[in-house]
Amino acid sequence: MKIKVRRTFAGAHLVSLLIQMQIAGYAYASPGTKIAFTCAHEENFDICVMDGDGGNQLRLTDDPAWDDHPSWSPDGERIAFVSNRDSGYRRIYVMHSDGSNLMKLTKESSNLDPAWSPDGVRIAFVSSGRHAGPEIYAMDQNGGNQERLTRDMELKFNPSWSPDGQHIAYEASRQGAFFQIYIVDADGSGRRKRLTHDAPHKTRPAWSPDGDTIAYVLRVPAVRTTIHLMTSDGEHLKQLSTEQGGDDTDPDWFYLAGWSVSPAANFVTTWGEIKWKPADRR
């Protein structure tokens, strides 16, 4: 599988994205597949959606505030995203996939990196300002029952649910040390496990659909970023991207009806804050 990505940046920010998948030399996009992404119009960043082949692009938000980090609900009906509509603070909102029924879920401190649970009932996110540093939280889909899952002095970002909804992987760093990948139980018990150690940075964890493996980014500042694969217990398996001096990041998984869920068959590298809506498997 080859992925072609065209991107344009204003400063360091993503303003447009087009993904085309090619399988065995033929352009391919699953019927019904949608991509949510951050788009820009006259230096205003909003949430947009498009078909998997780049067609039917639609802007869902149109606000002077900065909207980004979209995340699909598992049923594809709603999109959670981050906005600084409240005096510069970052809040998490949810809306229907057509842009209607906008609802603010968080009301205090700054919040980012929303991630839907596999059953669509809960949303994991990062909240900073409530305590000494950013912590991983989870809340109901309507913003209720916000529960703090981590309790330490580390920086934390990019939560990712396990497919069974029992665990959340995330990246963390303490006092300027290298970022590493951790797992915390999603039941609020505080039990956690460190999966990676030593230099360099390990970031952006992403569970495979079968839950057996986790893709992550190995980042050497000012040198390269590459995507690697490890078991859910932290055993390194292999490096997936090999371009020397490249900038491969933000791994995300998807699989379609009838496809194998093995990494070799279905692993896709994506750039930018986007999420794929899997095809209907019913």
Beta strands, then each sheet from edge to edge (+ up, - down):
strand 1: 2-10
strand 2: 13-23
strand 3: 26-28
strand 4: 34-41
strand 5: 44-51
strand 6: 58-59
strand 7: 67-72
strand 8: 78-86
strand 9: 89-96
strand 10: 103-104
strand 11: 110-116
strand 12: 122-128
strand 13: 135-140
strand 14: 147-148
strand 15: 155-161
strand 16: 167-173
strand 17: 180-185
strand 18: 192-194
strand 19: 201-207
strand 20: 213-220
strand 21: 224-231
strand 22: 236-239
strand 23: 251-253
strand 24: 267-269
strand 25: 275-276
sheet 1: 1+ 2- 3+
sheet 2: 6+ 5- 4+ 25-
sheet 3: 7+ 8- 9+ 10-
sheet 4: 11+ 12- 13+ 14-
sheet 5: 15+ 16- 17+ 18-
sheet 6: 19+ 20- 21+ 22-
sheet 7: 23+ 24-
end
